[in-house]
Every structure is written in structure tokens, then in C-alpha cells.
Amino acid sequence: MRRFLRLSAIVRSERNATISAAEQAMSSAGGWIVHFTLLSNAAATLMFEVPSDRVRELAAALAAIPLPLDAESRAQLAEWPDALGPGDVMGTLALTFLHGEPDLRREVPAFNL
């Protein structure tokens, strides 16, 4: 049985607030963020785990943000089996941010090899 979710959304909301709300949604479903990546202020990917019996809670919490998941993500969550058995589900949440802001510039400190 599949134990992986691949979720994605394109959002126009403020990125820090959206990422924080997604983290809270995962926590409220008993999940946690394992790792994350950021691409300037244009995209973020949150890698997470959540107990298999609480995936529906995660779906409800993400919908309450509201996080506009794409059709494939919504279909995965709608078809998720109720009786998956004990264990955790791994997943990713890819967020793409649409806004008119310029790229973030970060100073990279010099270092010697």
C-alpha cells in the first residue's frame, strides 16, 4: 500500500504566513516537518510525516488555511484509504508563490577552502 503523499499548491498569499500555517496544519494532525527547501521567495517544499490514520485530519487542516491544493493533490486526499494500518505516511507539500516581489538577495559570506 502506498505511504506517500505528493501535494502541491499555487498561492498568492504572503509566503511566511503560508508556510507557518502549513506547519501548524501538519502539527495539528500529529505530523511534523522532516526537511524543507526554499527557492528564493518563489517556492518552498516541505517534506513531512504524519500518522497514517490522521491523513484526513491533515487534509481538513490544509483546507482550513485555506490552501488551494491542485486537482491531483485533492484527488489523492479524497481517495486516501481509511484503513492503511499503523505507521507513518511520508509526503511533500510544494508551494509556489505568485507575487510581484523581486527575488530575495542574500549575502553569501566569503570562505576559504
MOPAC internal coordinates of N, CA, C and O (Angstrom, degrees):
PM7 1SCF
backbone

  N    0.0000 0     0.00 0     0.00 0    0    0    0
  C    1.4592 1     0.00 0     0.00 0    1    0    0
  C    1.5239 1   108.93 1     0.00 0    2    1    0
  O    1.2310 1   120.80 1   -40.36 1    3    2    1
  N    1.2922 1   116.07 1   139.64 1    3    2    1
  C    1.4599 1   122.75 1  -179.12 1    5    3    2
  C    1.5229 1   110.73 1   -66.49 1    6    5    3
  O    1.2310 1   120.67 1   -46.25 1    7    6    5
  N    1.3071 1   116.32 1   133.75 1    7    6    5
  C    1.4617 1   122.10 1   177.35 1    9    7    6
  C    1.5155 1   110.67 1  -126.63 1   10    9    7
  O    1.2310 1   120.41 1  -139.01 1   11   10    9
  N    1.3320 1   116.82 1    40.99 1   11   10    9
  C    1.4548 1   120.27 1  -179.43 1   13   11   10
  C    1.5235 1   109.75 1  -140.87 1   14   13   11
  O    1.2310 1   120.92 1   -45.45 1   15   14   13
  N    1.3190 1   115.84 1   134.55 1   15   14   13
  C    1.4615 1   122.11 1   176.21 1   17   15   14
  C    1.5205 1   108.73 1  -113.81 1   18   17   15
  O    1.2310 1   120.64 1   -43.17 1   19   18   17
  N    1.3094 1   116.39 1   136.83 1   19   18   17
  C    1.4562 1   120.92 1   174.05 1   21   19   18
  C    1.5218 1   106.90 1  -122.74 1   22   21   19
  O    1.2310 1   121.13 1   -76.68 1   23   22   21
  N    1.3300 1   115.45 1   103.32 1   23   22   21
  C    1.4524 1   121.54 1  -176.38 1   25   23   22
  C    1.5226 1   109.87 1  -110.36 1   26   25   23
  O    1.2310 1   120.53 1   -32.12 1   27   26   25
  N    1.3241 1   116.59 1   147.88 1   27   26   25
  C    1.4643 1   119.58 1   176.13 1   29   27   26
  C    1.5198 1   110.21 1  -150.13 1   30   29   27
  O    1.2310 1   122.11 1   -27.20 1   31   30   29
  N    1.3349 1   113.57 1   152.80 1   31   30   29
  C    1.4579 1   120.50 1  -179.51 1   33   31   30
  C    1.5239 1   109.34 1  -150.74 1   34   33   31
  O    1.2310 1   121.14 1   -32.12 1   35   34   33
  N    1.3106 1   115.42 1   147.88 1   35   34   33
  C    1.4583 1   122.21 1   172.49 1   37   35   34
  C    1.5205 1   106.04 1  -110.87 1   38   37   35
  O    1.2310 1   120.80 1   -57.41 1   39   38   37
  N    1.3316 1   116.08 1   122.59 1   39   38   37
  C    1.4674 1   120.02 1  -173.00 1   41   39   38
  C    1.5201 1   111.50 1  -126.26 1   42   41   39
  O    1.2310 1   121.47 1   -26.24 1   43   42   41
  N    1.3078 1   114.79 1   153.76 1   43   42   41
  C    1.4614 1   121.85 1   175.60 1   45   43   42
  C    1.5291 1   111.61 1  -109.57 1   46   45   43
  O    1.2310 1   120.49 1   179.03 1   47   46   45
  N    1.3149 1   116.66 1    -0.97 1   47   46   45
  C    1.4603 1   120.99 1  -177.82 1   49   47   46
  C    1.5278 1   111.24 1   -78.24 1   50   49   47
  O    1.2310 1   120.80 1   -13.49 1   51   50   49
  N    1.3020 1   116.07 1   166.51 1   51   50   49
  C    1.4653 1   122.47 1  -179.42 1   53   51   50
  C    1.5233 1   109.25 1   -62.06 1   54   53   51
  O    1.2310 1   120.35 1   -49.88 1   55   54   53
  N    1.3096 1   116.94 1   130.12 1   55   54   53
  C    1.4684 1   121.26 1  -169.23 1   57   55   54
  C    1.5127 1   114.14 1   -64.07 1   58   57   55
  O    1.2310 1   119.40 1   136.31 1   59   58   57
  N    1.3376 1   118.74 1   -43.69 1   59   58   57
  C    1.4680 1   120.07 1  -178.49 1   61   59   58
  C    1.5248 1   111.03 1   -63.61 1   62   61   59
  O    1.2310 1   120.28 1   138.07 1   63   62   61
  N    1.3098 1   117.06 1   -41.93 1   63   62   61
  C    1.4668 1   120.73 1   178.77 1   65   63   62
  C    1.5211 1   110.84 1   -66.15 1   66   65   63
  O    1.2310 1   120.18 1   140.99 1   67   66   65
  N    1.3246 1   117.26 1   -39.01 1   67   66   65
  C    1.4656 1   121.18 1   179.92 1   69   67   66
  C    1.5182 1   111.31 1   -66.77 1   70   69   67
  O    1.2310 1   120.33 1   134.99 1   71   70   69
  N    1.3290 1   116.97 1   -45.01 1   71   70   69
  C    1.4600 1   120.72 1   178.92 1   73   71   70
  C    1.5280 1   110.25 1   -62.63 1   74   73   71
  O    1.2310 1   120.38 1   137.18 1   75   74   73
  N    1.3221 1   116.88 1   -42.82 1   75   74   73
  C    1.4617 1   121.08 1   178.72 1   77   75   74
  C    1.5338 1   111.02 1   -63.24 1   78   77   75
  O    1.2310 1   120.66 1   137.45 1   79   78   77
  N    1.3257 1   116.34 1   -42.55 1   79   78   77
  C    1.4730 1   119.91 1   179.21 1   81   79   78
  C    1.5265 1   111.14 1   -65.02 1   82   81   79
  O    1.2310 1   120.02 1   141.68 1   83   82   81
  N    1.3201 1   117.56 1   -38.32 1   83   82   81
  C    1.4654 1   120.91 1   177.62 1   85   83   82
  C    1.5254 1   110.30 1   -65.08 1   86   85   83
  O    1.2310 1   120.47 1   139.10 1   87   86   85
  N    1.3169 1   116.71 1   -40.90 1   87   86   85
  C    1.4765 1   120.52 1   177.61 1   89   87   86
  C    1.5218 1   110.43 1   -62.86 1   90   89   87
  O    1.2310 1   120.18 1   138.07 1   91   90   89
  N    1.3202 1   117.27 1   -41.93 1   91   90   89
  C    1.4642 1   120.75 1   178.19 1   93   91   90
  C    1.5264 1   111.27 1   -64.45 1   94   93   91
  O    1.2310 1   120.57 1   141.85 1   95   94   93
  N    1.3355 1   116.51 1   -38.15 1   95   94   93
  C    1.4659 1   120.59 1   178.34 1   97   95   94
  C    1.5248 1   110.28 1   -62.71 1   98   97   95
  O    1.2310 1   120.65 1   137.43 1   99   98   97
  N    1.3253 1   116.36 1   -42.57 1   99   98   97
  C    1.4632 1   120.34 1   178.99 1  101   99   98
  C    1.5237 1   110.95 1   -65.47 1  102  101   99
  O    1.2310 1   120.59 1   137.10 1  103  102  101
  N    1.3243 1   116.47 1   -42.90 1  103  102  101
  C    1.4671 1   120.62 1   178.93 1  105  103  102
  C    1.5234 1   111.47 1   -63.28 1  106  105  103
  O    1.2310 1   120.44 1   139.86 1  107  106  105
  N    1.3259 1   116.77 1   -40.14 1  107  106  105
  C    1.4642 1   119.57 1  -178.20 1  109  107  106
  C    1.5267 1   111.78 1   -66.04 1  110  109  107
  O    1.2310 1   120.32 1   157.55 1  111  110  109
  N    1.3351 1   116.99 1   -22.45 1  111  110  109
  C    1.4625 1   121.03 1   177.51 1  113  111  110
  C    1.5262 1   111.27 1   -95.20 1  114  113  111
  O    1.2310 1   120.35 1  -167.84 1  115  114  113
  N    1.3219 1   116.94 1    12.16 1  115  114  113
  C    1.4590 1   120.68 1   178.65 1  117  115  114
  C    1.5171 1   113.66 1    81.87 1  118  117  115
  O    1.2310 1   120.41 1  -169.07 1  119  118  117
  N    1.3444 1   116.82 1    10.93 1  119  118  117
  C    1.4569 1   121.15 1  -178.36 1  121  119  118
  C    1.5172 1   112.45 1   -96.90 1  122  121  119
  O    1.2310 1   121.19 1    -2.27 1  123  122  121
  N    1.2995 1   115.34 1   177.73 1  123  122  121
  C    1.4603 1   121.19 1   179.95 1  125  123  122
  C    1.5294 1   109.09 1  -151.85 1  126  125  123
  O    1.2310 1   121.37 1   -25.92 1  127  126  125
  N    1.3315 1   114.99 1   154.08 1  127  126  125
  C    1.4603 1   121.05 1   177.44 1  129  127  126
  C    1.5179 1   108.23 1   -86.42 1  130  129  127
  O    1.2310 1   120.98 1   -52.62 1  131  130  129
  N    1.3199 1   115.74 1   127.38 1  131  130  129
  C    1.4565 1   122.82 1  -178.77 1  133  131  130
  C    1.5289 1   109.87 1   -90.08 1  134  133  131
  O    1.2310 1   120.71 1   141.07 1  135  134  133
  N    1.3331 1   116.25 1   -38.93 1  135  134  133
  C    1.4580 1   121.78 1  -177.27 1  137  135  134
  C    1.5221 1   107.94 1  -160.93 1  138  137  135
  O    1.2310 1   120.30 1   -17.38 1  139  138  137
  N    1.3147 1   117.03 1   162.62 1  139  138  137
  C    1.4544 1   120.31 1   175.54 1  141  139  138
  C    1.5160 1   109.35 1  -149.74 1  142  141  139
  O    1.2310 1   121.09 1   -23.18 1  143  142  141
  N    1.3173 1   115.51 1   156.82 1  143  142  141
  C    1.4545 1   121.70 1   172.90 1  145  143  142
  C    1.5178 1   108.16 1  -134.07 1  146  145  143
  O    1.2310 1   121.03 1   -32.86 1  147  146  145
  N    1.3220 1   115.64 1   147.14 1  147  146  145
  C    1.4547 1   122.11 1   178.28 1  149  147  146
  C    1.5220 1   109.05 1  -124.00 1  150  149  147
  O    1.2310 1   120.11 1   -40.26 1  151  150  149
  N    1.2980 1   117.39 1   139.74 1  151  150  149
  C    1.4457 1   123.09 1   174.12 1  153  151  150
  C    1.5240 1   106.54 1  -116.78 1  154  153  151
  O    1.2310 1   121.37 1   -87.30 1  155  154  153
  N    1.3424 1   114.98 1    92.70 1  155  154  153
  C    1.4541 1   121.96 1  -176.03 1  157  155  154
  C    1.5342 1   108.03 1    48.91 1  158  157  155
  O    1.2310 1   120.55 1    47.95 1  159  158  157
  N    1.3241 1   116.56 1  -132.05 1  159  158  157
  C    1.4595 1   119.64 1   176.15 1  161  159  158
  C    1.5284 1   110.52 1  -110.30 1  162  161  159
  O    1.2310 1   121.17 1  -159.69 1  163  162  161
  N    1.3424 1   115.37 1    20.31 1  163  162  161
  C    1.4604 1   120.70 1  -176.06 1  165  163  162
  C    1.5214 1   113.51 1   -97.61 1  166  165  163
  O    1.2310 1   119.96 1   151.88 1  167  166  165
  N    1.3381 1   117.68 1   -28.12 1  167  166  165
  C    1.4637 1   119.29 1  -175.48 1  169  167  166
  C    1.5235 1   110.72 1  -157.28 1  170  169  167
  O    1.2310 1   121.49 1   -24.01 1  171  170  169
  N    1.3136 1   114.75 1   155.99 1  171  170  169
  C    1.4700 1   122.28 1   174.85 1  173  171  170
  C    1.5197 1   107.68 1  -145.53 1  174  173  171
  O    1.2310 1   121.14 1   -36.19 1  175  174  173
  N    1.3169 1   115.42 1   143.81 1  175  174  173
  C    1.4576 1   121.13 1   174.22 1  177  175  174
  C    1.5161 1   107.93 1  -125.61 1  178  177  175
  O    1.2310 1   121.04 1   -56.56 1  179  178  177
  N    1.3248 1   115.61 1   123.44 1  179  178  177
  C    1.4591 1   121.92 1   178.43 1  181  179  178
  C    1.5228 1   107.77 1  -106.58 1  182  181  179
  O    1.2310 1   120.17 1   -59.58 1  183  182  181
  N    1.3142 1   117.28 1   120.42 1  183  182  181
  C    1.4551 1   121.86 1   174.63 1  185  183  182
  C    1.5281 1   106.68 1   -95.69 1  186  185  183
  O    1.2310 1   120.03 1   -50.45 1  187  186  185
  N    1.3141 1   117.55 1   129.55 1  187  186  185
  C    1.4588 1   120.73 1  -171.81 1  189  187  186
  C    1.5155 1   111.46 1  -139.64 1  190  189  187
  O    1.2310 1   121.51 1   -12.41 1  191  190  189
  N    1.3136 1   114.71 1   167.59 1  191  190  189
  C    1.4609 1   122.97 1   169.96 1  193  191  190
  C    1.5224 1   107.05 1  -132.35 1  194  193  191
  O    1.2310 1   121.08 1   -33.34 1  195  194  193
  N    1.3103 1   115.55 1   146.66 1  195  194  193
  C    1.4627 1   122.13 1   179.57 1  197  195  194
  C    1.5286 1   107.07 1  -146.75 1  198  197  195
  O    1.2310 1   119.96 1   -36.06 1  199  198  197
  N    1.3284 1   117.68 1   143.94 1  199  198  197
  C    1.4683 1   119.02 1   176.75 1  201  199  198
  C    1.5314 1   110.57 1   -56.91 1  202  201  199
  O    1.2310 1   120.63 1   -40.54 1  203  202  201
  N    1.3256 1   116.41 1   139.46 1  203  202  201
  C    1.4693 1   120.64 1  -174.80 1  205  203  202
  C    1.5223 1   113.27 1   -60.71 1  206  205  203
  O    1.2310 1   120.28 1   151.37 1  207  206  205
  N    1.3270 1   117.07 1   -28.63 1  207  206  205
  C    1.4622 1   119.51 1  -179.44 1  209  207  206
  C    1.5278 1   112.98 1   -84.59 1  210  209  207
  O    1.2310 1   120.00 1  -176.04 1  211  210  209
  N    1.3560 1   117.61 1     3.96 1  211  210  209
  C    1.4651 1   119.77 1  -178.83 1  213  211  210
  C    1.5295 1   112.85 1  -122.15 1  214  213  211
  O    1.2310 1   120.47 1  -162.78 1  215  214  213
  N    1.3293 1   116.72 1    17.22 1  215  214  213
  C    1.4672 1   120.57 1   179.29 1  217  215  214
  C    1.5215 1   110.81 1   -62.86 1  218  217  215
  O    1.2310 1   120.53 1   140.84 1  219  218  217
  N    1.3223 1   116.59 1   -39.16 1  219  218  217
  C    1.4799 1   119.30 1   178.90 1  221  219  218
  C    1.5282 1   111.22 1   -63.98 1  222  221  219
  O    1.2310 1   120.16 1   144.18 1  223  222  221
  N    1.3367 1   117.30 1   -35.82 1  223  222  221
  C    1.4700 1   120.58 1   175.20 1  225  223  222
  C    1.5210 1   110.46 1   -63.31 1  226  225  223
  O    1.2310 1   120.66 1   139.40 1  227  226  225
  N    1.3264 1   116.34 1   -40.60 1  227  226  225
  C    1.4627 1   120.29 1   177.20 1  229  227  226
  C    1.5197 1   110.47 1   -61.53 1  230  229  227
  O    1.2310 1   120.14 1   135.70 1  231  230  229
  N    1.3155 1   117.34 1   -44.30 1  231  230  229
  C    1.4651 1   121.50 1   178.84 1  233  231  230
  C    1.5230 1   111.12 1   -59.13 1  234  233  231
  O    1.2310 1   120.60 1   135.39 1  235  234  233
  N    1.3232 1   116.46 1   -44.61 1  235  234  233
  C    1.4678 1   120.51 1   179.56 1  237  235  234
  C    1.5257 1   111.24 1   -65.63 1  238  237  235
  O    1.2310 1   120.34 1   140.01 1  239  238  237
  N    1.3284 1   116.95 1   -39.99 1  239  238  237
  C    1.4644 1   120.91 1  -179.62 1  241  239  238
  C    1.5242 1   111.03 1   -67.15 1  242  241  239
  O    1.2310 1   119.78 1   140.90 1  243  242  241
  N    1.3324 1   118.03 1   -39.10 1  243  242  241
  C    1.4687 1   120.63 1   177.63 1  245  243  242
  C    1.5297 1   110.65 1   -67.65 1  246  245  243
  O    1.2310 1   120.37 1   142.51 1  247  246  245
  N    1.3283 1   116.89 1   -37.49 1  247  246  245
  C    1.4671 1   120.52 1   178.33 1  249  247  246
  C    1.5180 1   111.45 1   -66.78 1  250  249  247
  O    1.2310 1   120.35 1   150.38 1  251  250  249
  N    1.3320 1   116.94 1   -29.62 1  251  250  249
  C    1.4699 1   121.35 1  -178.44 1  253  251  250
  C    1.5307 1   112.27 1   -75.24 1  254  253  251
  O    1.2310 1   119.27 1   165.63 1  255  254  253
  N    1.3299 1   118.99 1   -14.37 1  255  254  253
  C    1.4762 1   121.03 1  -175.38 1  257  255  254
  C    1.5301 1   112.06 1   -59.94 1  258  257  255
  O    1.2310 1   115.57 1   129.79 1  259  258  257
  N    1.2799 1   126.02 1   -50.21 1  259  258  257
  C    1.4533 1   132.43 1    -4.13 1  261  259  258
  C    1.5307 1   110.52 1   -86.81 1  262  261  259
  O    1.2310 1   121.17 1   -41.79 1  263  262  261
  N    1.3161 1   115.38 1   138.21 1  263  262  261
  C    1.4519 1   122.15 1   178.00 1  265  263  262
  C    1.5255 1   107.49 1  -112.31 1  266  265  263
  O    1.2310 1   120.00 1   -64.83 1  267  266  265
  N    1.3305 1   117.61 1   115.17 1  267  266  265
  C    1.4743 1   120.55 1  -175.22 1  269  267  266
  C    1.5262 1   111.89 1   -77.80 1  270  269  267
  O    1.2310 1   120.45 1   -98.70 1  271  270  269
  N    1.3226 1   116.74 1    81.30 1  271  270  269
  C    1.4592 1   121.01 1   178.93 1  273  271  270
  C    1.5253 1   109.78 1   -64.51 1  274  273  271
  O    1.2310 1   120.35 1   -32.75 1  275  274  273
  N    1.3285 1   116.93 1   147.25 1  275  274  273
  C    1.4554 1   120.38 1   178.40 1  277  275  274
  C    1.5278 1   110.22 1   -71.61 1  278  277  275
  O    1.2310 1   120.67 1    -8.20 1  279  278  277
  N    1.3194 1   116.33 1   171.80 1  279  278  277
  C    1.4676 1   121.58 1  -174.42 1  281  279  278
  C    1.5237 1   112.17 1   -61.54 1  282  281  279
  O    1.2310 1   119.98 1   139.74 1  283  282  281
  N    1.3255 1   117.65 1   -40.26 1  283  282  281
  C    1.4690 1   120.27 1  -179.90 1  285  283  282
  C    1.5238 1   111.03 1   -64.53 1  286  285  283
  O    1.2310 1   120.30 1   140.16 1  287  286  285
  N    1.3264 1   117.04 1   -39.84 1  287  286  285
  C    1.4650 1   121.21 1   178.68 1  289  287  286
  C    1.5202 1   110.97 1   -65.01 1  290  289  287
  O    1.2310 1   120.77 1   133.98 1  291  290  289
  N    1.3325 1   116.13 1   -46.02 1  291  290  289
  C    1.4691 1   120.02 1   178.59 1  293  291  290
  C    1.5257 1   110.75 1   -60.87 1  294  293  291
  O    1.2310 1   120.04 1   141.04 1  295  294  293
  N    1.3347 1   117.52 1   -38.96 1  295  294  293
  C    1.4636 1   121.22 1   179.95 1  297  295  294
  C    1.5325 1   110.52 1   -65.78 1  298  297  295
  O    1.2310 1   120.04 1   137.93 1  299  298  297
  N    1.3369 1   117.52 1   -42.07 1  299  298  297
  C    1.4639 1   120.08 1   177.76 1  301  299  298
  C    1.5151 1   111.48 1   -58.40 1  302  301  299
  O    1.2310 1   121.16 1   134.66 1  303  302  301
  N    1.3346 1   115.39 1   -45.34 1  303  302  301
  C    1.4644 1   119.84 1  -178.06 1  305  303  302
  C    1.5217 1   111.62 1   -69.15 1  306  305  303
  O    1.2310 1   120.12 1   142.22 1  307  306  305
  N    1.3283 1   117.37 1   -37.78 1  307  306  305
  C    1.4666 1   120.98 1  -179.46 1  309  307  306
  C    1.5255 1   111.28 1   -68.06 1  310  309  307
  O    1.2310 1   120.23 1   146.74 1  311  310  309
  N    1.3374 1   117.17 1   -33.26 1  311  310  309
  C    1.4625 1   121.23 1  -177.29 1  313  311  310
  C    1.5219 1   112.53 1   -93.87 1  314  313  311
  O    1.2310 1   120.43 1  -174.38 1  315  314  313
  N    1.3347 1   116.79 1     5.62 1  315  314  313
  C    1.4706 1   118.94 1  -176.31 1  317  315  314
  C    1.5163 1   110.07 1   -64.35 1  318  317  315
  O    1.2310 1   119.75 1   -49.78 1  319  318  317
  N    1.3412 1   118.09 1   130.22 1  319  318  317
  C    1.4709 1   119.89 1  -178.36 1  321  319  318
  C    1.5248 1   111.80 1   -69.48 1  322  321  319
  O    1.2310 1   120.95 1   -38.95 1  323  322  321
  N    1.3292 1   115.79 1   141.05 1  323  322  321
  C    1.4634 1   120.69 1   178.90 1  325  323  322
  C    1.5294 1   111.74 1   -74.46 1  326  325  323
  O    1.2310 1   120.20 1   148.27 1  327  326  325
  N    1.3246 1   117.22 1   -31.73 1  327  326  325
  C    1.4654 1   121.15 1  -175.68 1  329  327  326
  C    1.5248 1   109.84 1  -110.26 1  330  329  327
  O    1.2310 1   120.42 1  -106.49 1  331  330  329
  N    1.3124 1   116.80 1    73.51 1  331  330  329
  C    1.4568 1   121.36 1  -179.32 1  333  331  330
  C    1.5186 1   111.75 1   -88.19 1  334  333  331
  O    1.2310 1   120.42 1   159.68 1  335  334  333
  N    1.3160 1   116.80 1   -20.32 1  335  334  333
  C    1.4617 1   120.60 1  -177.58 1  337  335  334
  C    1.5183 1   110.08 1    97.55 1  338  337  335
  O    1.2310 1   120.83 1    -8.62 1  339  338  337
  N    1.3272 1   116.01 1   171.38 1  339  338  337
  C    1.4616 1   119.78 1  -177.20 1  341  339  338
  C    1.5264 1   111.26 1   -68.40 1  342  341  339
  O    1.2310 1   121.65 1   -22.35 1  343  342  341
  N    1.3124 1   114.46 1   157.65 1  343  342  341
  C    1.4620 1   120.25 1   178.22 1  345  343  342
  C    1.5116 1   111.24 1   124.83 1  346  345  343
  O    1.2310 1   121.58 1     0.48 1  347  346  345
  N    1.3040 1   114.58 1  -179.52 1  347  346  345
  C    1.4613 1   121.21 1  -178.17 1  349  347  346
  C    1.5174 1   110.65 1  -109.96 1  350  349  347
  O    1.2310 1   121.56 1   -27.04 1  351  350  349
  N    1.3035 1   114.62 1   152.96 1  351  350  349
  C    1.4597 1   122.74 1   175.37 1  353  351  350
  C    1.5153 1   107.36 1  -106.30 1  354  353  351
  O    1.2310 1   120.44 1   -48.82 1  355  354  353
  N    1.3120 1   116.76 1   131.18 1  355  354  353
  C    1.4608 1   121.22 1   174.92 1  357  355  354
  C    1.5232 1   108.01 1   -93.51 1  358  357  355
  O    1.2310 1   120.93 1   -26.17 1  359  358  357
  N    1.3304 1   115.83 1   153.83 1  359  358  357
  C    1.4496 1   118.05 1   178.21 1  361  359  358
  C    1.5089 1   112.93 1  -166.11 1  362  361  359
  O    1.2310 1   121.72 1    -8.97 1  363  362  361
  N    1.3172 1   114.32 1   171.03 1  363  362  361
  C    1.4559 1   121.46 1   173.92 1  365  363  362
  C    1.5218 1   108.56 1  -128.81 1  366  365  363
  O    1.2310 1   121.54 1   -32.40 1  367  366  365
  N    1.2973 1   114.65 1   147.60 1  367  366  365
  C    1.4554 1   122.07 1   172.66 1  369  367  366
  C    1.5175 1   106.43 1  -124.55 1  370  369  367
  O    1.2310 1   120.61 1   -71.61 1  371  370  369
  N    1.3274 1   116.43 1   108.39 1  371  370  369
  C    1.4592 1   121.76 1   179.59 1  373  371  370
  C    1.5240 1   108.75 1   -95.93 1  374  373  371
  O    1.2310 1   120.85 1   -57.37 1  375  374  373
  N    1.3072 1   115.98 1   122.63 1  375  374  373
  C    1.4658 1   122.29 1   179.98 1  377  375  374
  C    1.5205 1   108.90 1  -112.96 1  378  377  375
  O    1.2310 1   120.21 1   -52.18 1  379  378  377
  N    1.3123 1   117.19 1   127.82 1  379  378  377
  C    1.4605 1   122.72 1   174.16 1  381  379  378
  C    1.5146 1   106.97 1  -113.40 1  382  381  379
  O    1.2310 1   120.68 1   -53.21 1  383  382  381
  N    1.3337 1   116.31 1   126.79 1  383  382  381
  C    1.4589 1   121.64 1  -175.56 1  385  383  382
  C    1.5243 1   110.57 1  -102.44 1  386  385  383
  O    1.2310 1   120.97 1   -57.51 1  387  386  385
  N    1.3288 1   115.76 1   122.49 1  387  386  385
  C    1.4568 1   121.16 1   175.95 1  389  387  386
  C    1.5220 1   108.29 1   -99.88 1  390  389  387
  O    1.2310 1   120.84 1   -59.32 1  391  390  389
  N    1.3107 1   116.00 1   120.68 1  391  390  389
  C    1.4612 1   121.00 1  -179.93 1  393  391  390
  C    1.5203 1   108.36 1  -162.60 1  394  393  391
  O    1.2310 1   120.51 1    -8.05 1  395  394  393
  N    1.2929 1   116.63 1   171.95 1  395  394  393
  C    1.4610 1   121.51 1   179.81 1  397  395  394
  C    1.5094 1   113.45 1  -100.71 1  398  397  395
  O    1.2310 1   120.14 1  -164.67 1  399  398  397
  N    1.3072 1   117.34 1    15.33 1  399  398  397
  C    1.4563 1   120.82 1  -177.55 1  401  399  398
  C    1.5249 1   110.96 1   -79.59 1  402  401  399
  O    1.2310 1   120.29 1   -31.45 1  403  402  401
  N    1.3339 1   117.06 1   148.55 1  403  402  401
  C    1.4694 1   118.65 1   174.86 1  405  403  402
  C    1.5266 1   110.30 1   -72.47 1  406  405  403
  O    1.2310 1   120.67 1   -15.99 1  407  406  405
  N    1.3305 1   116.32 1   164.01 1  407  406  405
  C    1.4598 1   120.66 1   177.53 1  409  407  406
  C    1.5238 1   110.18 1   -58.44 1  410  409  407
  O    1.2310 1   120.94 1   -30.79 1  411  410  409
  N    1.3139 1   115.80 1   149.21 1  411  410  409
  C    1.4617 1   120.52 1   174.45 1  413  411  410
  C    1.5168 1   109.08 1   -72.66 1  414  413  411
  O    1.2310 1   120.85 1   -42.24 1  415  414  413
  N    1.2960 1   115.97 1   137.76 1  415  414  413
  C    1.4616 1   120.88 1   176.59 1  417  415  414
  C    1.5115 1   107.77 1  -111.54 1  418  417  415
  O    1.2310 1   121.05 1   -54.18 1  419  418  417
  N    1.3015 1   115.59 1   125.82 1  419  418  417
  C    1.4630 1   120.70 1   178.68 1  421  419  418
  C    1.5162 1   107.87 1  -122.50 1  422  421  419
  O    1.2310 1   121.80 1   -45.64 1  423  422  421
  N    1.3161 1   114.17 1   134.36 1  423  422  421
  C    1.4572 1   118.39 1   178.07 1  425  423  422
  C    1.5213 1   109.31 1   -78.25 1  426  425  423
  O    1.2310 1   121.00 1   -51.70 1  427  426  425
  N    1.2988 1   115.70 1   128.30 1  427  426  425
  C    1.4542 1   121.11 1   178.73 1  429  427  426
  C    1.5313 1   107.33 1   -98.26 1  430  429  427
  O    1.2310 1   120.40 1   -59.08 1  431  430  429
  N    1.3289 1   116.85 1   120.92 1  431  430  429
  C    1.4641 1   118.83 1  -177.90 1  433  431  430
  C    1.5363 1   110.82 1   -67.85 1  434  433  431
  O    1.2310 1   121.42 1   -33.01 1  435  434  433
  N    1.3079 1   114.88 1   146.99 1  435  434  433
  C    1.4636 1   120.33 1   177.10 1  437  435  434
  C    1.5185 1   109.60 1   -71.70 1  438  437  435
  O    1.2310 1   120.98 1   -32.27 1  439  438  437
  N    1.3101 1   115.73 1   147.73 1  439  438  437
  C    1.4632 1   119.90 1   176.19 1  441  439  438
  C    1.5234 1   108.26 1  -147.49 1  442  441  439
  O    1.2310 1   121.19 1   -23.45 1  443  442  441
  N    1.3145 1   115.33 1   156.55 1  443  442  441
  C    1.4646 1   122.07 1   179.45 1  445  443  442
  C    1.5109 1   109.86 1  -106.63 1  446  445  443
  O    1.2310 1   120.97 1   -39.68 1  447  446  445
  N    1.2927 1   115.75 1   140.32 1  447  446  445
  C    1.4613 1   120.54 1   177.42 1  449  447  446
  C    1.5027 1   110.98 1   -93.52 1  450  449  447
  O    1.2310 1   120.10 1   180.00 1  451  450  449

